[in-house]
Amino acid sequence: MKRRSSHITGNRETGNWFERTAARTMLRAVHFTEEDFDKPLIALAVPYTNGTPCNDHIRVLGDLLQAEIEAAGCKVIIFGTPVVSDGISKGTEAMVSSPFAAAIKPFRLC
């Protein structure tokens, strides 16, 4: 069941358990248990930031998803994603990174 996850955490039966000791050590430091290493790992991308009202609630949704995925017998690793705020960066150099800003054409009134 954890065909790909074993590349990260190791597999006791296939012989790469010893080689993946450092990876398991890092994961133990973030509260993984010994039982977690036998579960499939699921990457959960959560585009959370407390810098914009449209993304502030996403952390709560990510926590709910994590709880449901782990209740199903997997272990979640949460990844943050880049977040761009058009409202905060409007008129700054940062707007060149905004997909929204790239979609609209600048115009002049005169």
GIVENTA-V964284 format. One record per helix or strand. SS is the DSSP state (h for helix, s for strand). FROM is the first residue (numbers start at 1). TO is the last residue. If there is no record, write none. Layout:
BEGIN
ss = (SS/SS)
from = (FROM/FROM)
to = (TO/TO)
END
This chain:
BEGIN
ss = (h/h/h/s/h/s/h/h/h)
from = (6/21/34/41/58/75/86/93/99)
to = (9/28/38/46/71/80/89/97/103)
END
